[in-house]
Amino acid sequence: MANVETLRRLLAEQYGIHSDKELYEALKNKSKVNIGVCVSPVRKECEQHEKDRRIA
């Protein structure tokens, strides 16, 4: 994982973000990201789960 100084340098160079306040503002103003395609439900092999899955 990258260290904090490397991340701060990249934020400054690529996005012009030089402080925590600027980072928070940038994150607050960005659009939402839908990660639904990256996750899947956890499947449990039990009778109750089979009933729930048929209803859904």
RONUTOR-371074 format. One line per field, with one value per residue: residue in one letter; residue number from 1; x, y, z of N, C-alpha, C, O, CB in turn. Coordinates in steps of 0.1 Angstrom, whole numbers, plus 5000, padded with zeros to 4 digits. Glycine has a CB too. Layout:
<recs>
drenvo	A	... $
tifi	NUM	... $
nu	X	... $
nv	Y	... $
nw	Z	... $
cau	X	... $
cav	Y	... $
caw	Z	... $
cu	X	... $
cv	Y	... $
cw	Z	... $
ou	X	... $
ov	Y	... $
ow	Z	... $
cbu	X	... $
cbv	Y	... $
cbw	Z	... $
</recs>
This chain:
<recs>
drenvo	M	A	N	V	E	T	L	R	R	L	L	A	E	Q	Y	G	I	H	S	D	K	E	L	Y	E	A	L	K	N	K	S	K	V	N	I	G	V	C	V	S	P	V	R	K	E	C	E	Q	H	E	K	D	R	R	I	A $
tifi	1	2	3	4	5	6	7	8	9	10	11	12	13	14	15	16	17	18	19	20	21	22	23	24	25	26	27	28	29	30	31	32	33	34	35	36	37	38	39	40	41	42	43	44	45	46	47	48	49	50	51	52	53	54	55	56 $
nu	5008	5004	5023	5015	5027	5033	5007	4997	5014	5006	4979	4983	4997	4982	4955	4955	4951	4959	4956	4940	4915	4909	4908	4886	4865	4866	4859	4833	4820	4820	4804	4782	4793	4783	4786	4775	4778	4802	4799	4784	4756	4759	4758	4740	4739	4713	4681	4663	4675	4670	4643	4640	4654	4637	4615	4625 $
nv	4988	5023	5049	5077	5101	5097	5095	5120	5136	5127	5134	5162	5167	5156	5164	5188	5191	5201	5201	5188	5199	5207	5182	5170	5187	5181	5154	5156	5170	5153	5130	5103	5069	5039	5008	4984	4964	4953	4938	4909	4891	4873	4839	4816	4783	4771	4761	4783	4804	4794	4797	4824	4832	4823	4840	4865 $
nw	5000	4993	5007	5029	5022	4995	4984	4990	4974	4949	4948	4949	4925	4904	4909	4921	4948	4979	5006	5036	5039	5013	5001	5014	5005	4978	4977	4988	4968	4946	4923	4931	4934	4919	4932	4928	4908	4916	4938	4954	4967	4998	4999	5018	5027	5037	5050	5056	5041	5015	5013	5015	4992	4972	4975	4968 $
cau	5000	5012	5024	5007	5034	5031	4993	4996	5021	4998	4968	4987	5002	4971	4942	4956	4946	4971	4953	4929	4902	4906	4904	4872	4856	4866	4851	4819	4814	4820	4792	4782	4798	4775	4795	4766	4783	4814	4795	4773	4751	4765	4748	4741	4733	4704	4667	4658	4680	4664	4629	4642	4658	4626	4607	4632 $
cav	5000	5035	5057	5089	5112	5094	5098	5135	5141	5124	5143	5176	5168	5152	5170	5202	5190	5203	5201	5179	5206	5206	5168	5168	5194	5174	5142	5160	5175	5144	5123	5090	5058	5027	4997	4972	4953	4948	4930	4900	4887	4862	4828	4806	4770	4766	4761	4796	4811	4789	4803	4839	4834	4821	4851	4876 $
caw	5000	4992	5020	5030	5015	4981	4981	4991	4962	4937	4949	4945	4911	4895	4911	4927	4962	4987	5021	5040	5036	4998	4998	5019	4996	4965	4979	4991	4956	4935	4922	4938	4926	4922	4932	4928	4900	4922	4950	4952	4980	5004	4999	5029	5024	5048	5046	5057	5030	5003	5013	5012	4978	4963	4976	4961 $
cu	5009	5012	5017	5014	5033	5017	4991	5002	5012	4985	4971	4990	4990	4958	4943	4951	4958	4969	4942	4916	4899	4902	4889	4862	4855	4857	4836	4812	4814	4807	4794	4787	4789	4785	4788	4772	4796	4811	4785	4769	4758	4755	4751	4734	4725	4690	4660	4662	4673	4650	4630	4645	4646	4616	4612	4631 $
cv	5012	5042	5070	5100	5110	5098	5113	5141	5139	5133	5157	5177	5166	5159	5184	5202	5191	5203	5191	5186	5205	5192	5165	5175	5186	5161	5145	5164	5165	5136	5109	5079	5045	5015	4983	4961	4947	4939	4920	4895	4874	4851	4819	4794	4765	4767	4775	4805	4807	4795	4817	4841	4832	4833	4863	4873 $
cw	5000	5005	5018	5021	5000	4976	4981	4978	4950	4937	4945	4930	4902	4897	4918	4941	4971	5002	5024	5037	5021	4994	5002	5010	4983	4966	4981	4978	4944	4935	4928	4928	4929	4921	4932	4920	4906	4934	4947	4966	4985	5004	5010	5025	5036	5043	5046	5045	5017	5002	5010	4998	4969	4963	4968	4947 $
ou	5019	5003	5014	5007	5031	5015	4984	4997	5011	4982	4963	4985	4989	4951	4932	4947	4967	4978	4934	4906	4887	4893	4882	4851	4844	4849	4827	4800	4808	4800	4805	4785	4789	4790	4793	4770	4800	4820	4777	4776	4763	4744	4762	4723	4729	4687	4653	4654	4670	4645	4622	4640	4646	4610	4605	4636 $
ov	5013	5042	5074	5107	5119	5104	5118	5150	5148	5137	5164	5186	5173	5161	5190	5213	5182	5203	5187	5179	5203	5190	5159	5169	5185	5158	5138	5161	5168	5135	5104	5081	5042	5012	4973	4949	4936	4932	4922	4896	4866	4853	4814	4795	4757	4774	4778	4812	4815	4799	4822	4850	4839	4836	4870	4881 $
ow	5006	5013	5007	5014	4992	4966	4972	4972	4941	4926	4937	4924	4892	4887	4920	4946	4970	5010	5014	5032	5018	4986	4995	5007	4977	4957	4977	4976	4934	4945	4931	4916	4941	4910	4935	4923	4901	4939	4937	4976	4977	5010	5012	5020	5044	5033	5037	5039	5009	4991	5001	4991	4959	4953	4961	4939 $
cbu	4990	5007	5039	5006	5049	5034	4984	5002	5035	4994	4962	4999	5012	4969	4934	4948	4938	4977	4950	4930	4904	4919	4913	4870	4861	4880	4856	4819	4821	4832	4789	4768	4813	4764	4804	4753	4786	4823	4791	4778	4736	4771	4748	4736	4743	4706	4659	4662	4695	4663	4623	4653	4669	4618	4605	4646 $
cbv	5000	5044	5059	5094	5112	5079	5092	5141	5134	5109	5143	5180	5157	5137	5161	5212	5177	5217	5215	5176	5221	5210	5158	5173	5208	5171	5134	5172	5187	5134	5121	5087	5055	5026	4997	4976	4959	4959	4939	4887	4884	4865	4821	4812	4759	4775	4752	4803	4810	4774	4801	4845	4824	4808	4855	4878 $
cbw	5012	4981	5024	5044	5018	4978	4991	5003	4961	4937	4963	4954	4909	4896	4920	4919	4964	4984	5026	5055	5041	4990	5005	5033	4994	4960	4991	5001	4952	4937	4907	4943	4928	4911	4945	4923	4886	4926	4962	4944	4979	5018	4986	5042	5020	5061	5055	5070	5028	5003	5027	5021	4975	4967	4990	4966 $
</recs>
